[in-house]
Amino acid sequence: MSAALTLPQSMRAAGKPLVGTTLGVDAPRVRRGDRDNSHVAADASARSIHETKLRVLQIVLQEGPIIGAEINDLYDLRRSRNGWRKIHVDSPRKRAGELAADGLLEIVRDRVNPANHLPEAEYAITDAGRAALGKLS
């Protein structure tokens, strides 16, 4: 779904190669020597992140240009209606930022968040984002 980026050497644990040392592909972020339950948790986290990114793309496609706070609110509303996975309240906004970095969403402008009157990025889906969703349906 996104371009793979190699994890910089400075971020790797000394002497312990990481499993899945690419970013943007929802790879587990654990060391080979870590306990089995760490690997299981990393795999579950990777699935959750991937699923959340897909939901965020769907929300932005359906709603049009939207700020992160609204993405968070709509994810929570649709989660309860559609049985989506429960995640941290700000996770959809974070996934939107990652999707923008991957070129699947774009920041169209800064808009004032009506709840706190602070500027916030407004996201819109790109052609690449539409294509990624099209491949999954």
C-alpha positions as CSV (number, residue, x, y, z in Angstrom):
1,M,0.0,0.0,0.0
2,S,2.9,2.3,0.5
3,A,6.5,2.7,-0.4
4,A,8.9,0.9,1.9
5,L,11.5,3.0,3.7
6,T,14.5,1.4,5.3
7,L,14.9,2.0,9.0
8,P,18.0,4.1,9.6
9,Q,20.9,2.3,11.3
10,S,20.8,4.8,14.2
11,M,17.3,3.6,15.1
12,R,18.2,-0.1,15.1
13,A,19.2,-1.8,18.4
14,A,22.9,-2.4,18.5
15,G,23.8,-6.0,17.7
16,K,20.2,-7.2,17.3
17,P,18.8,-7.0,13.8
18,L,15.2,-6.1,13.6
19,V,12.5,-8.2,12.1
20,G,10.7,-6.2,9.4
21,T,13.1,-3.2,9.2
22,T,11.0,-1.3,6.8
23,L,8.5,1.4,7.5
24,G,5.2,1.9,5.7
25,V,4.5,-1.8,5.3
26,D,3.1,-2.4,8.8
27,A,5.9,-4.8,9.5
28,P,6.4,-6.1,13.1
29,R,8.9,-3.9,15.0
30,V,10.6,-6.5,17.3
31,R,14.0,-8.1,17.5
32,R,14.5,-11.7,16.6
33,G,15.6,-12.5,20.2
34,D,12.5,-11.0,21.8
35,R,9.9,-13.2,23.5
36,D,7.3,-14.9,21.4
37,N,4.5,-12.8,23.0
38,S,6.3,-9.7,21.7
39,H,6.2,-11.1,18.2
40,V,2.5,-11.9,18.5
41,A,1.7,-8.4,19.8
42,A,3.7,-6.8,17.0
43,D,1.8,-8.8,14.4
44,A,-1.5,-7.8,16.0
45,S,-0.4,-4.2,16.0
46,A,0.7,-4.3,12.4
47,R,-2.8,-5.7,11.4
48,S,-4.5,-3.0,13.4
49,I,-2.4,-0.2,11.8
50,H,-3.1,-1.5,8.3
51,E,-6.8,-1.8,9.0
52,T,-7.0,1.7,10.5
53,K,-5.2,3.1,7.5
54,L,-7.8,1.5,5.2
55,R,-10.7,2.9,7.3
56,V,-9.1,6.4,7.2
57,L,-8.8,6.3,3.4
58,Q,-12.5,5.2,3.3
59,I,-13.6,8.1,5.5
60,V,-11.7,10.7,3.6
61,L,-13.0,9.3,0.3
62,Q,-16.6,9.5,1.5
63,E,-16.4,12.8,3.4
64,G,-14.1,14.8,1.1
65,P,-11.5,17.2,2.6
66,I,-11.5,16.8,6.3
67,I,-9.3,17.6,9.3
68,G,-7.7,15.1,11.7
69,A,-10.1,15.8,14.6
70,E,-13.1,15.0,12.3
71,I,-11.4,11.8,11.1
72,N,-11.0,10.8,14.8
73,D,-14.7,11.6,15.5
74,L,-16.0,9.8,12.4
75,Y,-13.8,6.7,13.0
76,D,-15.2,6.5,16.5
77,L,-18.8,6.9,15.3
78,R,-18.4,4.3,12.5
79,R,-16.5,2.0,14.8
80,S,-19.5,1.6,17.1
81,R,-21.9,1.2,14.2
82,N,-19.8,-1.1,12.0
83,G,-17.9,-3.1,14.6
84,W,-14.5,-1.7,13.7
85,R,-11.6,-2.4,16.0
86,K,-11.3,-0.1,19.0
87,I,-8.1,2.0,18.9
88,H,-6.6,4.9,20.6
89,V,-8.7,8.1,20.2
90,D,-6.0,9.9,18.1
91,S,-4.8,7.0,16.1
92,P,-6.9,7.8,12.9
93,R,-5.3,11.3,12.8
94,K,-1.9,9.8,13.1
95,R,-2.6,7.3,10.3
96,A,-3.9,10.2,8.1
97,G,-0.5,11.8,8.6
98,E,1.3,8.6,7.6
99,L,-1.0,8.2,4.6
100,A,-0.1,11.8,3.5
101,A,3.6,11.0,3.8
102,D,2.9,7.9,1.6
103,G,1.1,10.0,-1.0
104,L,-2.3,8.4,-0.5
105,L,-3.7,11.5,1.1
106,E,-2.6,15.1,0.6
107,I,-2.8,18.1,2.8
108,V,-4.9,20.6,0.9
109,R,-4.7,23.5,3.4
110,D,-4.6,24.3,7.1
111,R,-8.0,24.9,8.6
112,V,-9.0,26.0,12.1
113,N,-10.3,23.2,14.3
114,P,-13.7,24.5,15.6
115,A,-13.3,22.7,18.9
116,N,-10.0,24.3,20.0
117,H,-9.5,27.1,17.4
118,L,-6.1,25.8,16.5
119,P,-4.9,25.3,12.9
120,E,-5.0,21.7,11.7
121,A,-4.1,20.0,8.4
122,E,-7.1,19.3,6.1
123,Y,-6.7,16.0,4.2
124,A,-8.0,14.9,0.8
125,I,-7.6,11.6,-1.0
126,T,-5.2,11.4,-3.9
127,D,-5.5,9.4,-7.1
128,A,-3.0,6.9,-5.6
129,G,-5.3,6.6,-2.5
130,R,-8.3,5.9,-4.7
131,A,-6.3,3.3,-6.6
132,A,-5.2,1.6,-3.4
133,L,-8.9,1.4,-2.2
134,G,-10.0,0.2,-5.7
135,K,-7.5,-2.7,-5.5
136,L,-9.1,-3.8,-2.2
137,S,-12.7,-3.7,-3.3
